[in-house]
Every structure is written in structure tokens, then in C-alpha cells.
């Protein structure tokens, strides 16, 4: 190549580099803007196309942690409840938090996390889908709610890490904002009052004055043997109808969510819904046990009241038939039960394809609450969120700010899940697996 050709080539490359990097570019043997752009030892643009050797968000530690926090009884008093959290650390110092709370004992989920930890440590936190499938397929002989909750705890933490790494809230990773605020229904805020229509009408008016637009409670108080015979007495059914009548009189536009906790057979559920139909409940939740699509479908076909269910379904494989057969009208997945944010999104999308909205089951701790806020903010078929045992004081401490409301919650805006769980907070609330309940 001639001297003239060499000079022309240098001028051409310099002009190209200047267009990309700016005018202050020089080429030569010494380090330059161009060498910084192309060098193998830099976090350069071209290195995005090279195999990752640095900044891989390598997972260095996974630790299940039980935190004992305040929850609220049905009489509105507080009690101590244990929540299963998971702390995931990376080689870049970014720490993510997940949750896999699943009662009655959280220690089982912690054991599952310890079991799968060796295959996850050393992986890249970027590879969320890979890690999810790796755990799911490895534990396929033992699939169940506690395996899925262990996956949930790790998965949610990985989304938290990636959001922090990119400097954006998780909802921007899951589709961006669809809902500016998330409508909620109050949980069990009627409290310990007389079981009369007048008392429930009065309390409903008080809740509406506090800002509530919807609320849920379980009005069925049969002895515990109903879990064996799956029936309610005629007296109880008529009494419950009176309570629902009182709530409707207290708020003509108030959305009434009736919880049944999967207590009944199809015969009893059919009797209940016929008694409640005149008062137009927003839904009846789990009128029959899960995993019997025919029974759920029988109840849904027998009533105009929407049937809600999903908290006991742990994957899209279990939920698919409910959607396809229209056995439910409202889907209630729980991010700490189904496999975290990854599986929740797939299940909610499946529901959307059948025109079924989702309303997250949200009776867990603050990390799961954060996951539900991001999911609800970024998905078009979000309907309403359960208030659950949300403690405003705890939320204020770990979210940085919290707007307590009976009507709606706001999605966090800080990177990742938007949480900041300090070592001091962990020391104050942590209990051992042996002490957990």
C-alpha cells in the first residue's frame, strides 16, 4: 500500500471514528478513544458482542432467611408471622431478595433452596430463564408447592438483581407501565363485630369512608370438621347471605369478595351462590377445592357470580385446563407459589388469551408484595390486588416510602424490586429454621 493510500485510509478511519465517538479522536500507537472503544480489556461497545468474561453477574451465594414480621388477625389485632425470604449475592456486590413463603411451615421451602443451591451458585444472574428451567427439570420428580416456592424465592431475587444492575424498576423489564396505580381490596377489615346485617352495613360504610372500594372476608365459620364433609349447614348459608346483604346495603357500589377457602363440595357451593346472587358479589373465591376442574366448572356454570381461584395452582401446566374450559372468571396466582415472576407472567398471559383477568393472591411478606406491584403495573389484564397483611411501618422502612391506602397501592420506582433490606433489619427480625412456624 502506498504512502498516499495509507494516509487516505487513516483519514477515513479517523472520520468514521469521529462520527461515532466524537471529534476529539486520534489514531496511532498510543491509547486513544478508538482503542478504548475496541480494546479487549474495556467495557466497550464492541465487547458487547464478545464472550462475557467480566461483569457476568456471577451468583456467589444463596441464603434462605426466615423473617418474623407483624401480620393482622381477622379482629384487626397484630400477631407475629414468619416469612421465607431468599438473599442472593453476586460477584459485583449486587444483592437481590426473593420470597417463597408457603405455609404452614416455611422451613420446607428453605430446605428446597439449600438442595438446589449448588447448581445455581456460579451461574450468571442474567440467565433467569435458564436457571428457572434448570431447577424445575432437576426437581421434576418432586414437583409440588414447596419446590415451586423455592424456585419463586430464587427467581424473584434474580429479577431484583437484573433491575438493580440496569438501574430500572422491575416493571420496566416486564413490559413497562400499564397501570399507574394498583387497585386493592381490603382484607378482613370488618373485624370482630356482631354477625348481623346491620353491623356489617355500618362497618362497610366506615370502610368506604376510609377510602375502600372493595373488600374480602371469609364469612363461613363452621366447625373444623367441614374440611372432612365439605358441607355447610342451612343455618350458616342463610346467616352468610344476611351478612352479604348488609354489606351491599352499606355500599351499593362496593365490590364484595366472598372467600370460601375451598371448604365445600359442588352441592353446597351451588346452594351458597344461589343465596348470594341477589347481592351481586364481585366474586366467590375457591368455592370448591382446587385440582378438580369439573367441580369448579359446575359451580361457575350454575351462577352469574364470577368464580375466582388460583392460589393453589403452582404452574401454568396446572392452570391451563381452568383457562381453556372457562372454569374460573378471575385468576389468582401467587408469585411466591408458582415459580416467581418468570412463571407468573406466563400464567397471566395464558389467562389473558382467554379474556380472564388476574388478581394476585397476596397474603405473604413485603418481597412478594413488591413482585406483585411490578407485575400488576406492567400487565394489561391486571384486575385488583389483595391488601393482605401489609404492614405500613415495615413497608415504609424497606421501600423507603409508602402510601398507606384502602383503595390502591403504587408500584416502586427504585431499581429492581425497589427494596432495601439492611443487615440491621435482618438481625432484628430473623429467626432460625428451628424456631420458625
TIZA-52910 format. One line per 10 residues: number of its first residue (from 1); their letters; for each residue x, y, z of C-alpha. Coordinates in steps of 0.05 Angstrom, whole numbers. Layout:
% residues N
NUM) a) X Y Z; ...
***
This chain:
% residues 437
1) xxxxxxxxxx) 0 0 0; 28 68 -20; 40 125 28; -17 163 -4; -64 103 4; -43 94 77; -56 167 92; -124 163 58; -142 101 98; -121 134 163
11) xxxxxxxxxx) -163 196 147; -224 152 130; -219 112 195; -209 176 235; -271 207 204; -312 145 218; -288 141 290; -302 215 299; -373 205 275; -384 150 326
21) xxxxxxxxxx) -343 175 385; -339 250 375; -289 297 343; -233 291 393; -206 225 367; -135 207 348; -107 144 319; -37 117 329; 5 72 372; -15 105 438
31) xxxxxxxxxx) -81 92 474; -138 131 443; -213 138 444; -216 85 389; -173 36 427; -218 48 488; -277 32 444; -247 -31 415; -198 -55 468; -208 -125 496
41) xxxxxxxxxx) -197 -102 568; -250 -48 568; -325 -48 578; -331 -26 506; -386 -25 455; -352 -79 413; -342 -122 474; -418 -129 479; -410 -178 421; -352 -215 452
51) xxxxxxxxxx) -358 -273 501; -371 -245 571; -312 -254 617; -324 -195 664; -386 -165 694; -424 -230 686; -465 -221 749; -440 -287 775; -481 -314 833; -435 -325 892
61) xxxxxxxxxx) -483 -341 949; -556 -360 961; -585 -359 1031; -656 -375 1055; -675 -329 1113; -737 -331 1157; -761 -262 1179; -814 -256 1233; -857 -195 1219; -924 -168 1241
71) xxxxxxxxxx) -988 -193 1208; -1060 -175 1223; -1113 -221 1253; -1186 -221 1229; -1202 -179 1292; -1151 -127 1266; -1101 -143 1322; -1028 -158 1304; -991 -224 1311; -923 -250 1291
81) xxxxxxxxxx) -918 -286 1225; -857 -320 1193; -839 -305 1120; -788 -344 1079; -740 -297 1043; -680 -312 1000; -618 -269 994; -577 -278 930; -508 -245 924; -466 -233 862
91) xxxxxxxxxx) -392 -221 847; -408 -148 832; -436 -135 902; -508 -131 879; -555 -167 927; -625 -190 907; -683 -210 951; -736 -262 935; -793 -295 974; -821 -365 976
101) xxxxxxxxxx) -868 -361 1035; -914 -421 1035; -950 -443 1098; -959 -478 1144; -884 -488 1152; -833 -445 1115; -774 -490 1135; -792 -539 1080; -781 -485 1027; -714 -467 1059
111) xxxxxxxxxx) -693 -539 1053; -710 -540 979; -669 -476 968; -609 -508 1003; -619 -570 959; -616 -533 893; -565 -480 914; -503 -518 889; -528 -518 817; -545 -444 818
121) xxxxxxxxxx) -484 -414 852; -434 -398 796; -488 -384 745; -500 -315 716; -558 -277 746; -574 -252 676; -595 -323 656; -662 -323 693; -699 -369 644; -642 -419 642
131) xxxxxxxxxx) -637 -422 718; -713 -430 725; -715 -489 677; -653 -520 707; -685 -523 776; -754 -543 750; -728 -601 710; -679 -625 762; -734 -628 815; -788 -656 768
141) xxxxxxxxxx) -796 -720 809; -815 -678 870; -856 -623 839; -904 -590 887; -918 -525 922; -853 -524 962; -809 -538 902; -844 -483 864; -837 -436 923; -762 -449 926
151) xxxxxxxxxx) -758 -432 852; -800 -370 867; -753 -345 920; -691 -351 875; -727 -325 812; -754 -262 845; -685 -247 872; -654 -253 803; -704 -203 773; -686 -157 831
161) xxxxxxxxxx) -612 -163 815; -620 -151 740; -664 -90 753; -611 -61 800; -556 -76 750; -593 -38 695; -617 17 742; -691 7 728; -751 -18 767; -772 -89 750
171) xxxxxxxxxx) -837 -67 718; -795 -35 662; -765 -103 648; -833 -138 645; -866 -93 594; -866 -23 622; -921 13 658; -993 -3 640; -1025 16 706; -1005 79 742
181) xxxxxxxxxx) -1034 53 808; -1060 -14 830; -1129 -20 858; -1134 -62 921; -1188 -97 961; -1183 -93 1037; -1172 -159 1074; -1215 -179 1133; -1226 -107 1157; -1296 -119 1183
191) xxxxxxxxxx) -1264 -145 1247; -1297 -176 1307; -1368 -148 1301; -1437 -179 1311; -1457 -225 1255; -1517 -184 1234; -1535 -147 1170; -1539 -80 1207; -1469 -88 1238; -1439 -106 1171
201) xxxxxxxxxx) -1474 -48 1136; -1447 1 1188; -1376 -25 1184; -1378 -24 1108; -1397 50 1109; -1338 62 1155; -1291 26 1107; -1317 67 1048; -1305 130 1089; -1233 106 1097
211) xxxxxxxxxx) -1227 102 1021; -1241 28 1009; -1277 9 945; -1274 -67 954; -1262 -117 1009; -1257 -191 1024; -1271 -237 1083; -1289 -310 1096; -1359 -309 1128; -1363 -385 1136
221) xxxxxxxxxx) -1349 -406 1208; -1368 -479 1212; -1330 -526 1259; -1266 -554 1231; -1299 -618 1210; -1325 -582 1148; -1256 -598 1118; -1279 -671 1121; -1351 -667 1100; -1345 -606 1053
231) xxxxxxxxxx) -1414 -581 1072; -1445 -521 1107; -1509 -522 1147; -1572 -488 1121; -1568 -441 1181; -1497 -419 1162; -1515 -408 1089; -1574 -364 1108; -1533 -326 1160; -1478 -312 1109
241) xxxxxxxxxx) -1530 -287 1059; -1553 -237 1112; -1482 -212 1123; -1472 -201 1049; -1539 -166 1045; -1515 -119 1100; -1450 -103 1062; -1490 -88 999; -1536 -41 1038; -1474 -7 1067
251) xxxxxxxxxx) -1445 6 997; -1486 -2 935; -1424 3 891; -1376 -32 939; -1344 -94 909; -1355 -154 955; -1304 -210 951; -1330 -272 986; -1276 -322 1008; -1294 -395 1016
261) xxxxxxxxxx) -1224 -425 1025; -1240 -488 984; -1285 -514 1040; -1345 -541 1002; -1368 -593 953; -1405 -573 889; -1473 -585 921; -1461 -537 979; -1425 -486 935; -1485 -487 888
271) xxxxxxxxxx) -1532 -472 946; -1487 -416 971; -1481 -379 905; -1556 -381 893; -1567 -347 961; -1514 -294 946; -1532 -276 875; -1584 -222 893; -1528 -181 926; -1481 -183 865
281) xxxxxxxxxx) -1414 -203 896; -1351 -185 858; -1331 -258 862; -1335 -321 904; -1265 -348 917; -1249 -422 917; -1319 -448 928; -1292 -520 919; -1223 -550 928; -1172 -538 873
291) xxxxxxxxxx) -1149 -591 824; -1219 -613 805; -1235 -573 744; -1303 -608 734; -1328 -587 803; -1304 -515 794; -1335 -513 725; -1401 -539 752; -1404 -482 803; -1385 -429 752
301) xxxxxxxxxx) -1438 -452 703; -1491 -451 758; -1482 -378 776; -1473 -308 749; -1423 -294 805; -1351 -298 778; -1312 -355 809; -1241 -336 829; -1185 -385 842; -1111 -398 830
311) xxxxxxxxxx) -1072 -391 895; -1065 -467 900; -1044 -476 827; -968 -478 823; -954 -475 748; -983 -459 680; -989 -534 669; -1039 -538 726; -1076 -475 707; -1083 -489 633
321) xxxxxxxxxx) -1147 -531 636; -1181 -480 681; -1170 -427 627; -1188 -470 567; -1252 -494 598; -1271 -426 628; -1278 -458 697; -1260 -392 730; -1271 -319 714; -1216 -289 757
331) xxxxxxxxxx) -1146 -319 763; -1108 -311 829; -1035 -333 821; -984 -321 876; -913 -302 856; -885 -338 917; -921 -403 900; -918 -410 824; -844 -402 808; -833 -328 816
341) xxxxxxxxxx) -840 -271 766; -820 -315 707; -877 -365 714; -927 -314 739; -920 -274 674; -931 -336 631; -993 -357 671; -1023 -287 669; -1010 -284 594; -1045 -350 585
351) xxxxxxxxxx) -1104 -324 624; -1106 -261 581; -1112 -302 518; -1177 -329 547; -1201 -259 569; -1190 -276 642; -1162 -221 688; -1114 -236 745; -1118 -213 817; -1056 -235 855
361) xxxxxxxxxx) -1063 -275 918; -1023 -231 964; -1023 -256 1036; -947 -262 1041; -890 -216 1060; -864 -150 1032; -817 -180 979; -875 -218 947; -917 -155 953; -863 -118 913
371) xxxxxxxxxx) -863 -171 859; -939 -166 853; -936 -90 848; -887 -94 790; -927 -149 755; -993 -112 765; -962 -47 739; -938 -79 674; -993 -127 652; -1057 -107 617
381) xxxxxxxxxx) -1103 -159 648; -1089 -138 720; -1155 -131 758; -1144 -118 832; -1093 -135 887; -1105 -166 955; -1085 -119 1011; -1061 -179 1052; -1021 -170 1116; -987 -107 1090
391) xxxxxxxxxx) -955 -70 1149; -945 4 1132; -888 11 1182; -849 -47 1151; -863 -22 1081; -840 49 1099; -775 20 1125; -756 -25 1067; -788 11 1008; -762 79 1031
401) xxxxxxxxxx) -831 110 1024; -901 81 1027; -970 109 1015; -1018 73 1061; -1087 68 1028; -1151 28 1029; -1161 40 955; -1095 29 917; -1020 18 922; -966 48 878
411) xxxxxxxxxx) -910 8 844; -840 21 870; -796 67 828; -727 49 854; -684 -1 814; -700 -75 819; -757 -92 865; -747 -25 899; -729 -55 967; -673 -40 1015
421) xxxxxxxxxx) -668 -94 1068; -610 -76 1114; -567 -123 1155; -595 -89 1217; -667 -104 1194; -648 -177 1183; -615 -182 1252; -676 -152 1285; -728 -198 1252; -690 -262 1235
431) xxxxxxx) -709 -328 1268; -676 -396 1259; -708 -452 1220; -717 -490 1285; -756 -431 1314; -797 -418 1251; -871 -433 1246
***
